[in-house]
């Protein structure tokens, strides 16, 4: 039986691509910045000293980072023995979102433009919002804006719990995110609402990559926490991936 295992360290980047400025990500280098903080002693919390990743270093991570950025990450060994094959890549896909990256890794680059909700306030079309309220029997909605997921909970979490209105928000990515309290709104109800949103976005031709359920718990600002019950509803890849071809 043929098998391919693809493991992703999500959000663990090793440098910025030439189009990073399109997304406000100029200078992005998660690995390099973590290594720099460790080398400065700013990450001595349960650990000490420079970033130490012996197995990933042997597989080629430090060399891949060096190839991408032009320098060895602070405090790491650029001359360590490498036993794996390594590379760094520039994405062909037009977006920086999760589905685009994962599909391209699996052989299906996104050569079309995703839809985005670009307005920072009143981000979503009224027609879409009205359909969600009607189909899901909602008392209304909150948010309708760009926001950080943690910030919006402190801003609107209490009102959401009092009114039962879900929190709709988006970001620079092609996403429609819905935050609801697991206990007062209900996890199953949140998932059902996300299914409805996915259907409406697809049928409406909005070309949005993901609907994301963002459940949370807590009882007041500063105390709200997102739980591990997040659920992503993505569109299907436009072509068979390497996993399907080897299946």
N, C-alpha and C positions, 0 to 999 in steps of 0.2 A: 504494500500500500504506500502510495506517495503522500508525503506530509510536508507542510511548511508551517513553521512556527514564527509568528511575527510578534515581538514584544516591544512595546513603546513606553519610553519614559516621557510621559506627557508633560509638556511645558518645560522640559529640560533642554533648552537650546544651547548650541555651541557656536553662536555668532549670528550676525545679521546678514540678510541678503541685500542685494542692490535696491530692491523695491521696498525696503523696510520703512522708508519715510512715508509711503502711502498709507501706512497703518499707525503712524506715530510711534514706531518701534526702532528708530535709528539708534544704533549702539547696543541693541539687545544682545545679551550674552549671559544667559543664566548660569551656565557652568563657570564661566570666567569670574562672574561677580561673586558666586558662592566661594570659589577658591580664594579670591582676593580677601573676602571677609574672614575666612578661616586663617589665612596667612597673617592677618593683622591681629589675630586673637579676639575677633569680634563674634566668634561662634563657639566659644568655650562653654557650652551648656550641655553637660553630659558627655562631652568629648573635649579633646584638647588638640591644639596645634593645626598645622596645614591639613587641607583636605586629603584624605587617604582613601583611594579607591583601587586597591591592588588588582582585583580581578578585571575590572573594566579597563584599567590601564594596560594590562596584558592583552586584552582584546583589541586595543587600539584607540580607546576613547581620547586619551591625552594627545595622541598624534593627529586624530581627526580634528580635534579642537584647534590644534596648532595650524593645521592646513587651512582651516576655515578663517581663523582670525589673524594668522601671521605671527603668533607668539605662543609660548608655552604658558599655560595657566599658572598663576602665582602659587609657588610652593609645591608644584607637582613635578614629577620626574619625566622630562621629555626624552630621556635616553634609556628608559626601561625597555626590557625585552618585550617584543610584541609577538604573540602567537596566533592572532586572529587577522582576518582581512578587515580593513576599515576604509571608510570613505566619508566625505562630506558632500552635500548636494545642494543645488539651487532648485527650488520648486518651480515646476512648469505651471502649476495651477494658478488661477487668477486670484484666489482668495487665500487667507491665512487661517481659515477655520479648521476645526477638527476633522470633519468629513473629507475636506479637500486633501489634507495631509495624509490621512489614513488611506484613502482610496489611492492616492498617488504612490504611496509605499507599496501598495498591493497591485500596482500596474495600471491604474485607471486615473490618469490626471484629469482634473476638472478644467476643461478648455472652454468653459462658458462662464458668464458672470452670474454670481448669485444675486438674488434680490436682497436689498437692505432697507431697514427703516432708519433713514438718515436724520430725520428731525429729532432734536434732543428733547423737545417738549411736544406733547400731542403727537407721539411717534407713529401711532397706528391709524389706519384708515377707519373712519367712523362706521362705514358699512361692515367691516370685519368685526368691530367691537359689538355692534348691534346684533349680529348673528350669534356671537358667542354668548351674549347675555340671554338671548331668546332660547337658543338650543340647550344651554346648560342651566336655565332657570335661575339666573344670578340676580341678586339685588342691585347690581352695578359692578363697578371695578375701580381699582386704585392704580396709581402710577401713570401708565401710558407715557413712558419717558425712557431716556437712557439713564442707567444708573449702575453702580456697583451693587452686587447682590447683598453684601453685608450692610452697606449704608442705607439701602432702601428699607431693610427690615427695621432699623432703628427709627426711620422716618415714618413708616406706615404700618409697622407690625401691630401696634396697639389698636389702631383704627380698623385694621383688617379683622382682628379678633372680635371687636365690638359689633361690626357691621356685617361680617360674612362676605365682604367684597374681596375677590382675589386681587393680588398685586400683579399687574402686567408690566413688564419692562424689557428692554433690549440693550444692545451694546453696539460696538463697531463691527461685530461679527453678524453673520446671517442667522439670527436667532430670534425666537419669541419665547420669553421666559415667564413662567408663572410661579409665584411664591405663595404658599398657603400653609397655615398652621396645621400640623398633623392631628392635633386633638380637637380644635374648635371647628375646623373645616373638614378634616378627614382625608386620610391618604388616598383611599380608593376614589373618593370624589375628585381629588386633585388629578389623579391619573385619568379619570374619565373626561375631565375638562381638557386635559392636554390632548387626548385622542380627538376630541371635537375640534380643537384648535388646529391640529395637524390636518384634519380633513378639510377644514375651511381654507387653510393656507394653500393646500395642494389644489383644491377645486377652484380657488380664486385666482390661480396663476401667479401667486406672489413669489414663487421660486425661493422660498426660505429654507435654508439647510436643516435647521433643527428647531423643534419645540422642546423645551427643557422644563421638567417638573422640579421645583425647588422647595421641597418641604422643610419646615423649620419647627422648632419648639422654643419654649420660654414664655415669659409673662410680662416683660417690660423692656424698653430700650436699654441696650447694654447687656441684656440677659438673653436676647434671642440668639439661637444657634441653628445653622443649617444641619440637617441630619444626613446620614448616609443613604437615604432612600431616594436620592436623585434618580430621575429616569429621563433618558434622551429619546426622542422620536425623530429619527432622521429619514430623509428620502433615500430611496434605493440607489445604489451606484448605477451609472448610465451604461455600464458594460460589465461583463464577468471579470472578477478579480482573480489574481493568481491562486487564491485559496479555492475558488470554485473550479478553476481549470485543473488544479491538481487533485481535486476531490474525487 
